[in-house]
Structures are given as structure tokens and as C-alpha cells.
Amino acid sequence: MAAPHTDLRTGTHDPLCLPYESWRRLYGLACVRCGGGRGLRPGGHAYTQHLDGGRLGWAVQICADCEDCPKPTDSKGELTQ
């Protein structure tokens, strides 16, 4: 379950375990990172697992407040949770 200020662009999520708020973020109705709605702009992609084992990409939005925050990355430069 995604907590506030969890960036859904990290990892691949199980669609059967996502709460309603996370679906709002995936559909671009709220910021993918914080769930806010002020000044939404394109914010990359989030991914959910497909039943066949693949991934589904979602074009998500990011708000003006989160746009300037750095994305958390690991030592390889990949996004972390």
C-alpha cells in the first residue's frame, strides 16, 4: 500500500494490492508522488504487473510542489522506493 509521499514511479506494483488513492495517481488525476493536485504536469511513467508477467506503463502526472524535489536513486542511478 502506498503511503503519502511515496513515488509510484519506483518499482513495479501489484495492481490487486493498490489502494484507491494510488489508482487516482496512476490515472493522472493526482500527483504520482504526493497525491496533490496543484499544477499537474507530465511526470514520467509508473508500472503495474500484468497477469502474463509483463508490465503495464502508466503516463502519470507530477505536481508543482514535487517537480523540484529530487527523485530517490540508488548507487546505480536507478529509482528506489
C-alpha positions as CSV (number, residue, x, y, z in Angstrom):
1,M,0.0,0.0,0.0
2,A,1.4,3.4,-1.0
3,A,1.9,5.9,1.8
4,P,1.8,9.7,1.3
5,H,4.9,11.0,-0.4
6,T,5.7,7.5,-1.9
7,D,6.7,8.0,-5.5
8,L,4.7,5.4,-7.5
9,R,7.3,5.7,-10.3
10,T,9.5,3.4,-8.4
11,G,9.3,-0.3,-8.8
12,T,6.5,-2.4,-10.4
13,H,3.3,-2.5,-8.4
14,D,0.8,-5.3,-8.0
15,P,-2.5,-3.8,-9.3
16,L,-4.5,-6.0,-7.0
17,C,-2.9,-4.5,-3.9
18,L,-3.1,-0.8,-4.8
19,P,-5.5,1.4,-2.7
20,Y,-7.9,3.8,-4.4
21,E,-5.6,6.8,-3.9
22,S,-2.8,5.0,-5.9
23,W,-5.3,4.5,-8.8
24,R,-6.0,8.2,-8.8
25,R,-2.3,8.8,-9.2
26,L,-1.9,6.2,-12.0
27,Y,-4.8,7.7,-14.0
28,G,-3.2,11.2,-13.7
29,L,-5.9,12.6,-11.5
30,A,-3.4,13.4,-8.7
31,C,0.4,13.8,-8.4
32,V,2.1,10.4,-8.7
33,R,4.4,11.3,-5.8
34,C,2.3,13.1,-3.1
35,G,-1.3,12.8,-4.3
36,G,-1.8,16.5,-4.6
37,G,-3.4,18.3,-7.5
38,R,-1.9,21.7,-7.8
39,G,-0.3,22.4,-11.2
40,L,-0.1,18.9,-12.6
41,R,2.3,18.2,-15.4
42,P,3.6,15.1,-17.2
43,G,5.8,13.2,-14.7
44,G,7.0,10.1,-16.5
45,H,5.7,6.6,-16.1
46,A,4.6,4.2,-13.3
47,Y,4.3,0.5,-13.9
48,T,2.0,-2.3,-12.7
49,Q,2.3,-6.0,-13.2
50,H,0.3,-7.7,-15.9
51,L,-1.2,-11.1,-15.4
52,D,1.1,-12.5,-18.2
53,G,4.1,-11.4,-16.2
54,G,4.8,-8.3,-18.2
55,R,4.5,-4.7,-17.1
56,L,1.9,-2.0,-18.0
57,G,3.1,1.6,-18.2
58,W,1.0,4.5,-17.0
59,A,1.7,8.1,-18.1
60,V,1.5,9.9,-14.7
61,Q,1.4,13.5,-13.6
62,I,3.5,15.3,-11.0
63,C,2.6,18.5,-9.1
64,A,4.4,21.8,-9.0
65,D,5.4,21.1,-5.4
66,C,7.1,17.8,-6.2
67,E,8.5,18.7,-9.5
68,D,11.6,20.3,-8.0
69,C,12.2,17.5,-5.5
70,P,15.0,15.1,-6.5
71,K,13.9,11.5,-7.2
72,P,15.5,9.0,-4.8
73,T,18.0,6.8,-6.6
74,D,20.4,4.0,-5.6
75,S,24.1,3.8,-6.4
76,K,23.4,2.6,-10.0
77,G,21.2,5.7,-10.6
78,E,18.0,3.7,-10.6
79,L,14.9,4.9,-8.8
80,T,14.4,3.4,-5.3
81,Q,11.3,3.0,-3.1
